[in-house]
């Protein structure tokens, strides 16, 4: 799944980006997006945030490197807080749920790109239209429907083809409500929670990486995000 820094985007990229983001939402989808985002803004104002590895993220931004911030689907609610100050493009689809999330993104200063669910190559072509130096992309690498906490090789394929650096982002929340009925056990931090973000060491993916190699790198990404999650939990105590 940028903020104010999207003004850096060349006019060609801006035009292509709008073509992907200006989709029509129903009144219900806009209303739900408004309601969820308003509640999120009020609650997140009470959260106490700690971030480990922030220098890694800042270094990528300063060098205007292409990066993919990767994280588990269960943590995307907490990550809205991080992404307000560190610009990204958030990927979602054009389903009812995707429209609601896209409207939440817009109201939290995150730029959504709504992709058609038509396969990996179509996703690749869509991303080529919006990715430029200095623009990061946020992806839930176990989404949209799992298996939970297992990175899919597709993110490594995209990074390899587009020359992007893969950055693992881990999250731990001191107090939260977890929705047990969902495949990802989505975590919603409650007011006055402590949240720790851990930015891991980036993965650089060769453009000549083999299919087996991409699967191995995806497995390594799974381990990196899970290690970071345990590290964040320890930091919270």
N, C-alpha and C positions, 0 to 999 in steps of 0.2 A: 501495500500500500502506500507539490511542495507547499511550504508555507509562503511567507512574504518573498523568499528568494526565488520564486518562480518568475519574478520579473527579469531574471537573467536569461530566460529561455529565448532563443532566437525565434523570429516571427513564424518561420516554417514549422518549428516544433510546437509553438503555441497553437497554431491552426490545427495541426494534426492531433494535438492533445485534446482540444475542445471537441473535436469530432468523436473522440472516444468517451468523453465525460458528460457531454450534454445530452443525456438520455432523458426520456420523459418518465417521470414518476407520477403515480396516482396521488390523489389528495390524501388517502389513507397512509401511503408510504411516506409522504412528506410530513404528515402529522406525527407518525411514529418516530421518524428521524428527529424531528424537533423535540418531541417529548423525551426520548432517550438521551439526546445530546444535552438538553437543559439539565436533566437530572445528573448526568455525568459531570458537567461543569461545576455544579453545586457541590457534589460529593468530593470530587477530585481536589477542590480547593482546600480541603481539610487534610489531605494525605501528606505524610512526611516522606520525602524522597531521598534515597541514597543511590549514587551511581558509581560503580566501579568500572574502570577502563574507559572513562569518558575521553581521555586524551586520544585513544585510538579513533573514536568517532570524529572528534574535532580535527584530527590530522587528515582523515579522508576528505572531510568537507573543505579544509583549507587547500588541499591539493586538487580539489575538484575532480576526484576520481569517481568513476562509476562504481556504485556499491549496491548490494542487495542485503538489506537487514532481514535476517531470518529468525523466526520465533515460533513458539507453539500457539496453536489456535486458542487454547484455554486462557492465554494471557493478553489477548488483544485489547480488552477493556482497560487494563492498567496502563498499557503502552500508549494510549492516547495522550497521557500526560507527558511522556518522553517526547513524542513526536510534535508536540506544540512548539518546542524549542529547537528541534533538529529535523529539518524538512525532509519529507519523503513523499513519494507517490504510493498510495495504497491500492492494491489490486483486489477487485471484487468482480462479481458477475452481474448479469442483468435479470436475475430472478427477483421475486418479491423480497426475499431476505437481503439480497445484494443491493436492491434499491434503498432499503432502509439503512443499511450500513453506509452506503454512499452518501446519503443525506446526513448521517451522523458525522462522517468524515468532513464534509464541507463546513459544518457548523463548528467543528473543532480545528479548523485551519489545516486540515490534511486533504490533499488532492486525490480523489478517487479516479481510478481508471477502470471502467466496467467492461470486462472482456466477454465476448461471446464464447459459450462453452462448446467450441467446435474443434478442439484438439490442440496438441502441442505446437504444431507449426503455425496455426493461426494466432496462438498466444505470442509466439516469437515475433511474427510480423507486426502485431499490435504494439509490442514493447519497443520494437525498433523505431516506431514512429514517435515515441515519447521520451526515450532514454537519450540523454545527452550528458556531456561532461558536467559534473557537479550535481546531478540529479540522482538521488537515492530512491530505491524501490523497497517497499516493505512487503514481505510474503510470509504467510503462515504455512510453513513447509510440511505440516501434517494435514492441512486442509485440502478440500473443503469438508470431507467427511471421514478422515482417518485413514489408516489406524493412528490412534493418538500417540504423540511423542515418537514419531518415526518419520524422518525426513525423506521426502520423495526425491528420486534422482533427477526429476525434471528441472529443479532449481539449478542443479549443477550444469545441466545441459544448456539452460538459458544463459548462465554466467559464462560458460565456455564460448558460446556463439556470440555473445554481445560484449565480451571483454570486461566483465564486471567482477568485482571483488565480493566474495560472500562473507558476511559478518554475522556470527552467532550472537543473539541477544537473549539473555535469560532473565527470568523474573521470579521473585519470591515476595509473598504478601503476608504480613503478620496476622491480619484478621480479614476473613473474606467469607462470602457465601458461595459455595460450589454447587452447581446444578447437577446433581448426581444422575439425572435422567438423560443428560446429553452425552453424546459419544466422547466429547473432549473434557467433560466435567468443567465447563466454563466457570472461571473464577471472577467474582465481582467484589472488589475491595469495598469494605464498609467504611463509613466515615471515621476519620482519625487513624486509619491504618498506617503502618509503616510499610514502604515498598522499596525493595532493592532491585536495581537493574544492574546486570553484569554484561559488559560488552567484551566479547571474547576476541581471541586472535583471528585476524582475517584469513580466509582461504583464497588463494590465487589459483584459478583453474586454467590449465593449458587449453588453447583452442584445438589441440590435436589429441586431447584425452579420449581414450577408448570408452566404449559403453561399459565394460567391466570396471574400468577406472573411475567412471562417474558414479557407479553404484558404490564403490569403496569410499569415495569422497563423501557421498551422502550418508553413509554409515558413520564416517568420522564426524560429520556435522551433527548427527543425532547425539553422539557421545559428547561433543563439545557443548551443546545446549543443555544437556542433562547435567554435565559437570558444573556448568555455570549456575544452574538452578540450585544445586546442593551448596555451592559456594555462597550464593545469595542468602540461602536459609541460615547458614552458619553466621553470616554477618548480622542477620537480624536477631540471632540469639534464641 
